[in-house]
Amino acid sequence: MTVKDVREISFYLLDMDGTIYLGERLIDGAADFLQTLRDQGKRYVFLTNNSSKNRHTYREKLERMGVSVDPDDIFTSGEATALYLKKKSPGAKIFLLGTSMLAEDFTGAGFTTVEKEEPDYVVLGFDTTLTYDKLWRACDYIREGVSFIATHPDLNCPLGEGKYMPDAGAIIKFIEASTGKSPLVIGKPNRYMVDCACEKYGADRDKMAITGDRLYTDIRLGLNAQITSILVFSGETNPEDYRCAPDQATFVYPSVKELKKALSD
């Protein structure tokens, strides 16, 4: 369900890069936008697909830019995946393709990560420590019928200045080519990300909105999860691209600066 007036939204899922900041710089008006949400008693949570880092890393980055945030108000696809599995199979054994920070999300949720022992699940995150041996073993387990789950589907992680590094989605393609098996993907644009956020924060999805700059992750998430979506043109998507895009947002603004003005009217 989507709202008809942006002022009815009481819970914001906020994309970060391209929406609140660009690289290491806050987008003009972002600080005032966040203050307006606090002044109006609205809740917001920062949302990211990047599962190579944890909420404490993002908190440090935001605070370097002058945004004070509680770590609990940052929700990653890695944490969402751990919450999803905790509800489905608490205490399961996980063969994890992920960083030490992602491993902390799973061990903190009561899972055991295994190296040689037969796992209950193969979980793929954005693993910047990936080795060929880990990929090989993951493929063996998946061929044997072990359930395959991925934190998010992004093919590339933007680094700025037109450069990228391969992300979890690229590794999914590798494993699919080798095994013929596809994973259950938790992160944006899949509705599981919103389902897990609603469960963690006790949010009412009828008054919830995803705000972001990407059509194929942020706005598609709104459509898949049937929540309000707000597109901003401060990041990847521009007005020309949007005019011919199949996915249409509930509300569109140049940036959160103009969204703040709409909330204050």
C-alpha positions in Angstrom: 0.0 0.0 0.0 1.3 3.5 -0.9 0.4 6.8 0.7 -1.2 9.7 -1.2 0.5 12.5 0.6 4.3 12.3 1.4 3.6 13.9 4.8 1.7 10.7 5.8 4.9 8.7 5.8 6.2 7.9 9.4 9.0 5.4 8.7 11.8 6.1 6.1 14.1 3.4 4.7 17.0 5.6 3.4 19.5 4.6 0.8 22.8 6.2 1.5 25.2 6.7 -1.4 23.5 8.9 -4.0 20.7 9.8 -1.6 22.3 11.1 1.6 25.9 11.4 0.5 28.1 11.1 -2.6 31.4 9.5 -1.7 32.6 11.4 1.4 30.4 14.4 1.0 26.9 15.0 2.3 24.4 16.0 -0.4 23.2 19.5 0.0 20.2 19.6 2.3 20.7 16.1 3.7 21.4 17.2 7.2 18.4 19.5 7.3 16.2 16.7 5.9 17.3 14.3 8.6 16.7 17.0 11.3 13.2 17.6 9.9 12.4 13.9 10.2 13.5 14.0 13.8 11.6 17.2 14.6 8.4 15.7 13.1 8.8 12.5 15.2 9.4 10.3 12.1 11.6 7.2 12.2 14.4 6.6 9.7 16.8 3.7 9.1 19.7 3.8 6.7 19.6 0.8 4.3 22.4 -0.7 2.3 23.0 -3.8 0.2 26.7 -3.7 0.9 27.3 -6.8 3.1 31.1 -6.5 3.2 30.8 -3.9 6.0 28.7 -3.7 9.2 26.6 -1.0 10.7 29.5 0.3 12.9 31.5 1.0 9.7 28.7 3.0 8.2 28.1 4.8 11.5 31.8 6.0 11.5 31.4 7.2 7.9 28.2 9.1 8.6 29.7 10.7 11.7 32.8 11.8 9.7 30.3 13.8 7.7 28.6 15.3 10.7 25.6 12.9 10.9 25.1 11.4 14.3 23.4 8.0 14.1 22.8 5.0 16.4 24.3 1.8 14.9 20.9 0.2 15.3 19.5 2.6 12.8 21.7 1.2 10.0 20.4 -2.0 8.4 22.5 -4.0 5.9 21.6 -6.9 3.6 23.9 -9.0 5.7 22.0 -8.4 8.9 18.7 -8.9 7.0 20.0 -12.3 5.7 21.0 -13.3 9.3 17.5 -12.3 10.6 15.8 -14.2 7.7 17.7 -17.4 8.5 17.3 -17.0 12.3 13.6 -17.2 11.8 13.8 -20.1 9.4 16.6 -22.2 10.9 18.0 -20.8 14.2 21.5 -22.1 15.0 22.2 -23.5 11.6 25.7 -24.2 10.3 26.8 -21.7 7.6 29.5 -21.9 5.0 30.1 -18.3 4.5 31.6 -16.4 1.6 32.0 -13.1 3.3 34.2 -10.8 5.2 34.9 -11.0 9.0 32.4 -8.2 9.5 29.6 -10.3 7.8 30.7 -13.3 9.9 30.1 -11.2 13.0 26.5 -10.6 11.9 25.9 -14.4 11.7 27.8 -15.5 14.8 26.0 -12.7 16.7 22.7 -14.1 15.6 23.6 -17.5 17.0 24.9 -19.3 13.8 28.0 -21.4 13.5 30.3 -20.7 10.6 32.0 -23.8 9.3 35.0 -24.5 7.1 35.3 -28.2 6.6 32.1 -29.5 8.2 29.0 -30.1 6.1 26.9 -26.9 6.3 23.1 -26.4 6.3 23.5 -23.3 4.1 25.9 -21.7 1.7 25.6 -17.9 2.2 27.2 -15.6 -0.3 27.9 -12.0 0.6 30.2 -9.3 -0.9 33.4 -11.2 -0.1 36.5 -9.0 -0.7 38.5 -11.8 0.9 37.3 -14.4 -1.6 39.6 -17.3 -2.7 39.2 -19.8 -5.4 39.2 -22.6 -2.8 36.2 -21.1 -1.1 34.4 -20.8 -4.4 35.2 -24.4 -5.3 33.9 -25.7 -1.9 30.8 -23.6 -2.2 30.0 -25.0 -5.6 30.6 -28.6 -4.3 28.1 -28.0 -1.4 25.5 -26.5 -3.7 25.7 -29.3 -6.2 25.2 -31.7 -3.3 21.9 -29.9 -2.5 22.9 -27.5 0.3 20.6 -24.5 0.3 22.1 -21.4 -1.4 21.4 -17.9 -0.2 22.9 -14.5 -1.2 22.8 -11.3 0.7 22.2 -9.1 -2.4 22.3 -9.2 -6.2 24.5 -6.1 -7.1 26.9 -6.9 -10.0 29.3 -4.1 -9.3 30.2 -1.9 -6.4 30.8 1.8 -7.5 34.1 3.2 -6.3 33.8 6.7 -7.7 35.4 8.4 -10.8 33.8 5.8 -13.0 35.5 2.8 -11.4 33.9 -0.4 -10.1 34.8 -3.6 -8.3 32.9 -6.9 -8.8 30.2 -7.4 -6.2 28.2 -10.3 -5.0 26.0 -10.5 -8.1 29.1 -11.2 -10.2 30.0 -14.1 -8.0 26.4 -15.4 -8.1 26.8 -15.6 -11.9 30.1 -17.6 -11.4 28.4 -20.1 -9.1 25.3 -20.4 -11.3 27.4 -21.1 -14.3 29.2 -23.9 -12.5 26.3 -25.5 -10.6 23.2 -24.6 -12.5 21.7 -23.4 -9.2 20.5 -20.0 -8.3 20.3 -18.5 -4.8 17.5 -17.0 -2.8 18.5 -13.3 -2.7 17.5 -11.3 0.4 18.7 -7.7 -0.3 17.2 -4.9 -2.5 15.2 -5.1 -4.7 13.7 -8.2 -3.0 10.9 -7.8 -0.5 12.7 -9.9 2.1 14.7 -6.8 3.0 11.5 -4.9 3.9 10.0 -7.9 5.6 13.1 -8.2 7.9 13.1 -4.4 8.5 9.5 -4.5 9.5 10.1 -7.4 11.9 13.2 -5.8 13.5 11.8 -2.3 13.9 8.1 -3.1 14.4 7.3 -0.7 11.5 3.9 -0.4 9.8 4.6 -1.0 6.1 1.5 1.1 5.1 3.3 4.2 6.5 6.8 3.2 5.3 8.7 4.5 2.3 12.0 3.6 0.6 13.9 6.6 -0.6 16.8 6.2 -3.0 18.4 7.1 -6.3 18.4 3.8 -8.2 15.4 2.5 -10.1 16.4 -1.2 -10.2 17.1 -1.5 -6.5 15.3 1.2 -4.5 12.2 1.8 -6.6 11.9 -1.8 -7.6 12.1 -2.7 -3.9 9.1 -0.4 -3.2 7.1 -2.2 -6.0 8.1 -5.7 -4.8 7.4 -5.0 -1.2 4.3 -2.9 -2.0 5.4 0.2 0.0 5.7 3.8 -1.0 8.8 4.7 -3.0 10.6 8.1 -3.3 13.1 8.7 -6.1 15.7 11.4 -5.9 17.8 12.6 -8.8 20.9 13.3 -6.7 22.7 10.0 -7.6 22.5 7.5 -10.4 19.1 8.1 -12.0 18.5 11.3 -14.0 15.1 12.7 -15.3 15.8 11.6 -18.8 16.3 8.0 -17.8 13.3 8.1 -15.6 10.9 9.3 -18.2 11.2 6.1 -20.2 11.7 3.7 -17.2 9.2 0.9 -16.6 9.5 1.3 -12.8 7.8 4.4 -11.6 8.1 5.8 -8.1 5.3 7.1 -5.9 7.0 10.5 -5.4 9.9 12.1 -7.3 12.2 15.0 -6.1 15.5 16.5 -7.3 17.0 15.6 -3.9 16.1 15.2 -0.2 16.5 18.9 0.1 13.2 19.3 -1.9 11.7 16.4 -0.1 12.4 18.3 3.2 10.5 21.3 1.8 7.5 19.1 0.9 7.4 17.7 4.4 7.6 21.3 5.9 4.8 22.7 3.7 
